[in-house]
Amino acid sequence: MSEILSVKNLSVLFNSQKVLDDLSFSVSKGDILAVIGPNGAGKSVLFRAILGLVPYKGEIEWRRAVSEASVRVGYVPQKISVDRDLPLTVSELLNYGGASKKEMKELLGEVGLEKEILEKRIGILSGGQWQRLLIAWALISNPEVLLFDEPTAGIDIGGEETIYNLIKRLQRERNMTVLLISHDLHIVYQYAKDVLCLNKEKICLGPPHEVLDKESLAKLYGHETAVYPHTHHK
């Protein structure tokens, strides 16, 4: 697979404090890369740097297709709380993102939502429905790359695996590259081709079943962490 993202010697400082330090890695087109690490490790900051939302030192290079002016990147943030009384419907939200009525129905179908939801206020959606809607929103631009920042935060365990199955299906059907932040090692083993272990600097990088050993996890989290064998799924 050809490389779609190259990060070299990336450093981010906030108030003279290093949040990311000399980080280098690459992602191949069509792969799923999971980013793991403790709270405060710089995972969300890494995503913001990749999206060009914070100043940084180093290089972040997207490898564009010859026919494309730029790589299209979609982003699904951490759980966003919505006021139940907010007078905004699903249809109005997707319209604001530039989707036509036809595209809205197609996008909802892709993420497993019924078209009847279009006239519902977004404030009364369940956690799972809201997360699927955020994914539909991110798909409006037909992205080549999707970034997910803990896509199942606030969703019950039963719904969590359903969301990850959806992400995997979309990645396969659309031939997208996916970068996701997760705190769940079971999910990382099951869905990611590679894992980046991050605690302000790179601790490990590679296939989960090869690099997630007791030593690297202890270095990452600062204490003994159990490692369970998992079958790696393509």
N, C-alpha and C positions, 0 to 999 in steps of 0.2 A: 504494500500500500504506500502511496505517496504521502509525504509529510504535509499537513495542512497548517500546523501551528508550531512555531519554534520560539522558545523563551530562553534567553541567554543572560546570565549574570544579573538577574532582576533583583533590585533592592528598592524597598519602599520605607520612607521615614516619616513619622508623625511626631512633630515637636522634638526633633533630633533623636527620637527613639526608633531603632530599627524594628519594623514589623515584619519585613521579609529581607533576607540577607543572601545575596549572591546565588539566587535560585536559577537553575537551568534544567530544562526538560523539553521534549517535543511530543507531538501527538500526530498519529497517522490518520489520514482520511478514512472515515467509516468506523473508527474505533470508539470504545467507551473507556474513558479514564476516570477513575474515582479518586477524590482527594480526601484524605482522612487526617485527623490530628486533634489535639485537645482544644478546648475553648481558648481563644486568644492566640492560636497558632498562626493566624494570617490567612486562613482559607478564603473567607469572604473578601478580604483585601486583595488576594490574588485575582479573584474574579473581577473585581472593580478595576484593577490594573489592566487586565486583559481587555476589558471593555473601554479602556481609555478614560475612566472616571476619576482616577487619582494620579497625581504626578509620580513618576518613578525614574530610576536609573537602570540602564541596561537595554536590552533589545526584546521587543515582542513583534514577531513577524508572521503575518498570515501569508501562506503560499497560495496565491490566487490561480484559478484556472485561466488559461490564455484568453478565453472569450469573456471573462468577467472583469468588471472594473474593481470590485472588492468582494471579499468574502462576507456573505450575509450571516449574521449571528443573532440568535434569539436568546432571551434570558428569562428564566422563571425564578423569581426571588424567593426568599424565605417567606413563611406564612405572613400574609398581610391581613390584619383585622379590618373588617368593614362594618360600619354602623348599620344595624338592622333596618333603620328608617331611611337610609340613603335612597333618594328617589331616582335610581339609575337602574335600568333593566339590562339584562344580558345582551339584548339586541342593540341597545344604545352604546354599550361598552365596546362591542365588536365593531359597530359602525364607526365609532371614534378611532379605532385602530385601522380603519380603511377597508374593512371587509364588506362585500356586497351581500345581499340577502342570500343569494345562491351559495356564496363562499361560507357564510355563517353556518348554513345547514350542513355543508360538507365538512367543515371543521368540527362541528359538534359531533357529527357521526364518527369522525376519526378518533375523538377522545372519549367516545362512549356516552355521550349525553343526548337526550331526546330533543328534537326540534321544539317541542312544546315549552322548553325551558326559556326560550328566547324572550318571552314577555314577563318573566319573573324578575323581581328586584334582586340584585346581586346580594343584598344584605340578608336574605332569607335562605340562601343556598347552604347546604351542608358543607362540612369541611372537605369532603371528597369531591363534591360537585364544584366547589370554588377552585380547588387545585386543578381539576381537569379544565376548567374555564381559563385559568392562567396559562395552561399549556396550549390551549386553542389560541389564545391571544398571541403567544410567542410564535405560533406557526403561521400567522397571517402573512408575514414577509417571506414565507417559503425559505426558511434558513437552511444553510448547509451545516451549521454548527449550533447546538443548543447547550446552554449552560444552566444547570439546575443547582440551586443553593438549598440543600436539605429539602428536597421536594415533598417529603412526607411529614414535615414537622407539624404537630398538632392533629395528625390523622391516626385513627386507631390502628392496631396491629393488623387486623384483617384487611383494612383498606390500603395499608402500606405496600404490601406485595402486589396488590392490584395496580397501584400507580406505577410501580417499577416494571411490571409486565407491560403496561401501556408504553412506557418510555422505550423499552427494548423493542416492542413491535414497531413503533414509529421510527426508531433508529434503523431498523432493518428495512421497512417498506420505503422509507424516504432516502435511504443510504446516507443518513446524517452522521456527523461526528458528535459525540456527547461527552461533556465534562460534567461530573456531578460531585457535589460535596455530600458525604454521608457519615453518620456516626455508627452505622450498623455493619459490623464485619461480615455478617451472614450475607447481607445485600451485596457487599463488595465482592465476596467470593463468587456469588451467583451471577452477577451481571457485568462486572468490569473485566476488560481484557488486561488492563494495567492499573496499578494503584500508585499514587504519589503520596508518600508519608511526609507530612509537613509539620514542622514546629519552628516557624520562622526561617528555618533552612531545610533543605532536603535531607530527610533521614533515610528514605529508601524509595526506590522506583523500579517497577517491573511487574510481572504477572503475580497476582495475589498469592497463589499457592507456592511461589518461589521466594518471595521477599518478606511475607508476613510471618516471621518467626518470633520466638519469645524474646530474643535479643533486640530486634528492631522495634518491637512493640514496647518493651521496657524502656528503651531509649526515647521512644516517641511520647509515651504517656507518663514516664517517670516512676512506674511501679510494675509489678508482675501482672501480666495480662494473659488470660487463657487463650490458647490457639486451638481452634477446632478444624479438623480436616473437612474440606468441602470439595465436591466435584465442580470443576470449572466448566461452565456452559458457554458454548459459542453463540 
